[in-house]
Amino acid sequence: MASEQSKRKSQTEGFVDLAKVPLEEPEGGVFEAYSNVVNMNWTPYDVRMRFAELLQVPDDDRPTWENQHGIVLERVAVTIPWHQARLLRDMLDGLIKNYEQLNGELKPLKLPARPGT
């Protein structure tokens, strides 16, 4: 009996219950960024997620509304260890399943042509 208790204790010894750890916000607030493009790089130790935004910007030589081109502007990169990447995958999977149950299956978006073309 004593060996079972010590076995259970050793299995949970390094465990931190994040639900009970106080959450603090930095003095200047939390950095926020918008992204509609995601790319990834990885190493044997971690995963780097690069978040960017697909934008239309005016041409340098003729900066008008009609003379624009698309760019991908990198906004932020976040690097996490593989274990956290797996937890993120599981959280996103559950969230997307719940969203689709309420709103229907997410389908690829289609961009309409410019009016008048």
C-alpha positions as CSV (number, residue, x, y, z in Angstrom):
1,M,0.0,0.0,0.0
2,A,2.8,2.4,0.9
3,S,4.5,1.7,-2.4
4,E,1.3,2.6,-4.4
5,Q,1.0,5.9,-2.6
6,S,4.7,6.8,-3.2
7,K,4.3,5.7,-6.9
8,R,1.3,8.1,-7.3
9,K,3.1,10.9,-5.6
10,S,6.1,10.5,-7.8
11,Q,3.9,10.6,-10.9
12,T,2.3,13.9,-9.9
13,E,5.3,15.5,-8.2
14,G,6.3,17.9,-11.0
15,F,2.7,18.7,-12.0
16,V,1.5,22.3,-11.9
17,D,-2.3,22.9,-12.0
18,L,-2.4,26.0,-14.2
19,A,-6.0,26.6,-13.3
20,K,-4.8,27.6,-9.8
21,V,-1.8,29.7,-10.8
22,P,-2.6,33.4,-10.7
23,L,-2.8,35.0,-14.2
24,E,-1.1,38.4,-14.5
25,E,-1.0,40.9,-17.3
26,P,2.1,43.0,-18.1
27,E,2.0,46.7,-17.1
28,G,1.8,47.8,-20.7
29,G,-0.9,45.3,-21.6
30,V,-0.8,42.1,-23.7
31,F,0.5,42.4,-27.2
32,E,-2.2,41.6,-29.8
33,A,-1.9,41.1,-33.5
34,Y,-4.2,40.1,-36.4
35,S,-3.2,37.4,-38.8
36,N,-4.9,35.8,-41.8
37,V,-1.8,33.8,-42.9
38,V,0.2,31.3,-40.8
39,N,3.5,29.6,-41.7
40,M,5.7,27.3,-39.6
41,N,9.4,26.4,-39.1
42,W,10.6,23.8,-36.7
43,T,13.7,22.3,-35.0
44,P,14.0,19.0,-33.0
45,Y,13.2,21.1,-29.9
46,D,10.4,23.5,-30.8
47,V,7.9,24.9,-33.4
48,R,8.0,28.5,-34.6
49,M,4.7,29.8,-35.9
50,R,4.9,32.9,-38.1
51,F,1.7,35.0,-38.2
52,A,1.3,37.4,-41.1
53,E,-1.4,39.5,-42.8
54,L,-2.3,39.4,-46.5
55,L,-2.8,43.1,-47.5
56,Q,-3.3,45.2,-50.6
57,V,-0.9,48.2,-50.7
58,P,-0.5,51.0,-53.3
59,D,2.3,50.8,-55.8
60,D,5.3,53.1,-55.0
61,D,5.4,54.8,-58.4
62,R,1.6,55.3,-58.7
63,P,0.1,55.3,-55.2
64,T,-3.6,55.2,-56.1
65,W,-6.6,53.0,-55.1
66,E,-6.4,51.4,-58.5
67,N,-2.7,50.7,-58.5
68,Q,-2.3,48.2,-55.7
69,H,-0.6,44.9,-55.2
70,G,-0.8,42.2,-52.6
71,I,1.9,41.6,-49.9
72,V,2.2,39.3,-46.9
73,L,3.3,41.4,-43.9
74,E,4.7,39.3,-41.1
75,R,3.3,40.5,-37.8
76,V,4.6,38.2,-35.1
77,A,6.4,34.9,-34.6
78,V,5.8,32.6,-31.6
79,T,8.0,29.7,-30.7
80,I,6.8,26.9,-28.5
81,P,8.1,23.5,-27.5
82,W,6.7,20.4,-29.2
83,H,4.6,19.4,-26.1
84,Q,2.8,22.8,-26.2
85,A,2.3,22.4,-29.9
86,R,0.5,19.1,-29.3
87,L,-1.7,20.7,-26.6
88,L,-2.4,23.6,-29.0
89,R,-3.4,21.1,-31.7
90,D,-5.8,19.4,-29.3
91,M,-7.3,22.7,-28.1
92,L,-7.8,23.9,-31.7
93,D,-9.3,20.6,-32.8
94,G,-11.9,20.7,-30.0
95,L,-12.7,24.4,-30.6
96,I,-13.2,23.9,-34.3
97,K,-15.4,20.8,-33.8
98,N,-17.6,22.8,-31.4
99,Y,-17.7,25.8,-33.8
100,E,-18.7,23.6,-36.7
101,Q,-21.4,21.8,-34.7
102,L,-23.0,25.2,-34.1
103,N,-22.3,26.9,-37.4
104,G,-21.7,24.2,-40.0
105,E,-18.5,23.0,-41.7
106,L,-15.8,25.6,-42.4
107,K,-15.2,25.7,-46.1
108,P,-12.4,27.4,-48.1
109,L,-13.2,31.1,-48.7
110,K,-13.6,32.5,-52.3
111,L,-12.6,36.0,-53.1
112,P,-14.9,37.9,-55.5
113,A,-13.5,39.8,-58.5
114,R,-13.1,43.5,-58.4
115,P,-16.4,45.3,-59.3
116,G,-16.5,46.4,-62.9
117,T,-14.2,43.7,-64.2
